[in-house]
């Protein structure tokens, strides 16, 4: 297959690129990103008419996938200025809205959405992740889609019994935090891109 079939990470992930293409870098990264996003979309289910907040959504690539899957509105909350600038240049035409800053400073956004997604982000929030989930619990959000990474739970600090940090990068931690805040959670295990989806 031609290399161009892998460069568009907004399309389907397709077959794994050859070693030669992987060594060229871009095609391999594009394939992995499309695979990761595809697993999260499969877990999310029907997104038609969904109003979504994407926490830590970077340049809005996944947000564009959400819109293509039928979401009515997607707002990316991203703390890094450069990523927001690139995203606004590339993704705004697709209908993605960007808010620069921390979701903890913009919890009001939860009042206007029914779905929250966070791919490979919540374990970076420290103990403040519970402030986010308390706000989610009190909001109209009915679906939360989380994606972790291939972190080993063994040896991960438990922070005096608090659920935050590395434990939230694995399926068991994501399932636990969703359940703690009133969501019926299901997991989609994957060695590199585990997904947990909570619904209520």
C-alpha positions in Angstrom: 0.0 0.0 0.0 1.1 3.5 -0.6 2.5 5.5 2.3 -0.2 8.2 1.7 -2.8 5.7 2.9 -1.4 6.0 6.4 -0.6 9.7 6.6 -4.2 10.7 7.2 -4.7 9.8 10.9 -8.2 11.1 10.7 -9.2 8.1 8.6 -9.5 4.4 9.5 -6.4 2.8 10.9 -6.1 0.0 8.3 -3.4 -2.6 8.2 -0.2 -2.1 10.1 2.5 -0.3 8.0 5.5 -2.3 6.8 8.8 -2.1 8.7 10.2 0.2 6.0 7.3 2.6 6.5 7.6 2.4 10.3 11.3 3.3 10.0 10.3 6.4 8.1 8.4 7.6 11.2 5.4 9.5 10.1 3.4 6.6 8.8 4.0 4.6 11.9 3.0 7.4 14.2 0.0 8.1 12.1 -1.1 4.5 12.2 -0.7 4.3 16.0 -2.6 7.5 16.5 -5.5 6.3 14.2 -5.5 3.0 16.0 -5.6 4.7 19.4 -8.4 7.1 18.3 -10.3 4.2 16.7 -10.4 2.2 19.9 -11.7 5.2 21.9 -14.4 5.9 19.3 -15.5 2.2 19.3 -15.8 2.4 23.1 -17.7 5.7 23.1 -20.6 4.2 21.1 -23.2 6.4 19.3 -22.0 10.0 19.2 -24.8 11.5 17.1 -25.9 14.9 18.5 -23.4 14.6 21.4 -22.0 17.7 23.0 -18.5 16.9 24.0 -15.7 18.4 26.1 -12.3 16.9 25.2 -9.9 17.4 28.1 -6.3 17.7 27.0 -7.3 17.4 23.4 -4.1 19.0 22.0 -4.5 20.2 18.4 -8.0 18.8 18.0 -7.3 15.7 15.9 -9.6 13.5 18.0 -12.1 16.2 18.2 -12.4 16.2 14.4 -13.0 12.4 14.6 -15.7 13.0 17.1 -17.4 15.5 14.8 -17.1 13.1 11.9 -18.8 10.5 14.0 -21.8 12.7 14.5 -21.1 14.9 17.5 -23.0 18.1 17.4 -20.3 20.2 19.2 -16.8 19.5 20.5 -14.8 21.8 22.8 -11.1 21.0 23.3 -9.7 22.2 26.6 -5.9 22.3 26.2 -3.4 24.0 28.6 -0.5 24.3 26.1 -0.6 27.5 24.1 1.3 26.1 21.1 -1.1 23.2 20.7 -4.1 25.5 20.9 -2.5 27.8 18.3 -1.9 24.9 15.9 -5.3 23.5 16.5 -7.1 26.7 15.9 -5.2 27.1 12.6 -6.0 23.5 11.4 -9.1 22.3 13.1 -11.3 25.3 13.6 -12.6 25.1 10.1 -13.9 21.6 10.9 -16.0 23.1 13.7 -13.8 22.4 16.7 -13.9 25.0 19.5 -10.7 25.6 21.6 -10.3 26.8 25.2 -6.8 27.4 26.4 -6.2 26.5 30.0 -6.9 23.9 32.6 -10.3 22.2 32.7 -10.2 22.9 36.5 -10.5 26.6 35.7 -13.4 26.0 33.2 -15.6 23.6 35.0 -18.5 25.7 33.7 -18.0 24.0 30.4 -19.4 20.8 31.9 -22.8 22.5 32.2 -23.2 22.5 28.5 -22.0 19.0 27.5 -23.3 15.4 27.9 -20.0 13.6 27.1 -16.5 14.1 28.4 -13.5 12.5 26.8 -9.9 12.4 28.1 -7.3 10.4 26.2 -4.1 9.6 28.1 -4.5 12.7 30.3 -6.2 12.3 33.7 -3.2 10.6 35.4 -1.3 13.8 34.9 -3.7 15.9 36.9 -2.5 14.7 40.3 -5.0 14.7 43.2 -7.0 17.5 41.5 -8.5 14.8 39.3 -11.0 14.3 42.1 -12.1 18.0 41.8 -12.8 17.3 38.1 -14.8 14.2 38.9 -16.8 15.8 41.6 -17.8 18.5 39.1 -18.6 15.8 36.5 -20.8 14.1 39.1 -22.8 17.3 39.7 -23.1 18.1 36.0 -25.3 16.9 33.1 -22.5 14.7 31.8 -23.9 11.2 31.1 -20.9 9.6 29.4 -17.2 9.7 30.2 -14.6 8.1 27.8 -11.1 7.6 29.3 -8.0 6.2 27.6 -4.9 5.2 29.5 -1.6 3.9 28.4 0.6 0.9 29.0 1.6 1.8 32.5 2.4 -1.0 34.9 0.2 -0.7 38.1 2.9 -2.6 40.0 5.0 -0.2 42.0 2.8 2.8 41.1 2.4 5.0 44.2 -1.0 4.8 45.8 -0.7 8.3 47.4 -1.9 7.2 50.9 -5.0 5.4 49.5 -6.0 8.1 47.1 -6.8 7.2 43.5 -4.7 9.5 41.3 -1.5 9.5 39.2 -0.2 6.4 37.6 -3.0 4.1 38.7 -5.4 6.1 36.5 -3.4 5.1 33.4 -4.5 1.5 33.6 -7.9 -0.1 33.1 -8.5 -1.0 36.8 -7.8 2.6 38.0 -10.0 4.1 35.3 -12.9 1.7 36.1 -12.5 2.5 39.8 -12.7 6.3 39.5 -15.7 6.0 37.2 -17.5 3.8 39.7 -16.5 6.0 42.6 -18.4 8.9 41.0 -21.6 7.1 40.0 -20.9 5.8 36.5 -21.5 2.2 35.3 -18.2 1.5 33.8 -17.0 -1.0 31.2 -13.5 -1.6 30.0 -12.0 -2.3 26.7 -8.6 -3.8 27.5 -5.7 -3.2 25.2 -2.0 -3.6 25.9 -1.1 -0.1 24.8 -4.4 1.9 24.6 -6.9 0.7 27.3 -10.3 2.4 27.2 -12.8 2.7 30.0 -16.3 4.1 29.4 -18.7 5.3 32.1 -22.4 5.8 31.6 -25.2 6.9 33.9 
